Amino acid sequence: MEARTTLTLDKPAAYQLRLQGLVSANWSDWLKDSAAIFEDDQTVIYGVVRDQAGLFGLISFVRDLGLPLVSVEYLPDYKKENL
């Protein structure tokens, strides 16, 4: 059995953010290591943030998009190529 990575405040970690509504493609320049998919009327953003401060910065960015944040999920086994 593979050991899970311990989540810390100061290390990179992957997250999934789910937003109500669809985001236009021009925001993606702001997020270098991310991917977005669209499911029905939601945008799902996957990506790695540098640390917990980066996660809060990403959440602030999402707030500024004007779309409601539905959920934030830590992804311990995230691999971008699996999207």
C-alpha positions as CSV (number, residue, x, y, z in Angstrom):
1,M,0.0,0.0,0.0
2,E,1.4,3.4,-1.0
3,A,1.8,6.0,1.7
4,R,-0.2,9.2,1.3
5,T,1.5,12.5,1.1
6,T,1.1,14.7,4.2
7,L,-0.5,18.0,3.6
8,T,1.5,21.0,5.0
9,L,1.2,24.8,4.9
10,D,4.4,25.4,3.1
11,K,4.6,22.7,0.4
12,P,3.0,22.4,-3.1
13,A,-0.3,20.5,-3.2
14,A,-2.9,19.8,-5.9
15,Y,-6.5,21.0,-5.6
16,Q,-9.8,20.8,-7.5
17,L,-12.0,24.0,-7.3
18,R,-15.5,23.7,-8.6
19,L,-17.3,26.9,-9.6
20,Q,-21.0,27.5,-10.5
21,G,-21.0,28.8,-14.0
22,L,-18.6,28.7,-17.0
23,V,-15.3,30.6,-17.0
24,S,-13.9,32.0,-20.3
25,A,-10.6,30.7,-21.5
26,N,-8.7,34.1,-21.1
27,W,-8.2,33.6,-17.4
28,S,-5.9,30.7,-17.9
29,D,-2.8,32.8,-18.4
30,W,-3.0,33.7,-14.7
31,L,-2.8,30.0,-13.7
32,K,0.3,28.3,-15.2
33,D,-0.1,24.8,-13.9
34,S,-3.8,24.3,-14.1
35,A,-6.4,22.7,-16.3
36,A,-10.1,23.4,-16.5
37,I,-13.0,21.2,-17.6
38,F,-16.6,22.1,-18.0
39,E,-19.4,19.9,-16.5
40,D,-22.9,21.0,-17.3
41,D,-23.1,24.5,-15.8
42,Q,-19.9,24.2,-13.7
43,T,-16.2,24.9,-14.3
44,V,-13.8,22.5,-12.6
45,I,-10.2,23.8,-12.1
46,Y,-7.4,21.4,-11.3
47,G,-4.0,22.5,-10.4
48,V,-1.0,22.7,-8.1
49,V,-0.4,25.6,-5.8
50,R,2.9,26.5,-4.2
51,D,1.6,26.5,-0.7
52,Q,-1.5,27.2,1.4
53,A,-1.0,31.0,0.8
54,G,-1.2,30.3,-2.9
55,L,-4.4,28.4,-2.4
56,F,-6.0,31.4,-0.7
57,G,-4.7,33.6,-3.5
58,L,-6.4,31.2,-6.0
59,I,-9.6,31.3,-4.0
60,S,-9.5,35.2,-4.1
61,F,-8.9,35.1,-7.8
62,V,-12.0,32.8,-8.2
63,R,-14.0,35.3,-6.1
64,D,-13.0,38.1,-8.4
65,L,-14.3,36.1,-11.4
66,G,-17.8,36.6,-9.9
67,L,-18.7,33.0,-9.9
68,P,-19.9,31.1,-6.8
69,L,-17.3,28.7,-5.3
70,V,-19.1,25.3,-4.9
71,S,-16.2,23.2,-3.5
72,V,-12.4,22.9,-2.9
73,E,-10.9,19.5,-2.7
74,Y,-7.3,18.4,-1.9
75,L,-6.1,15.9,-4.5
76,P,-3.2,13.9,-3.0
77,D,-2.8,11.7,-6.1
78,Y,-3.2,14.4,-8.8
79,K,-1.5,13.9,-12.1
80,K,-2.3,16.5,-14.8
81,E,-2.0,14.0,-17.6
82,N,-5.0,12.0,-16.1
83,L,-7.5,14.8,-17.0
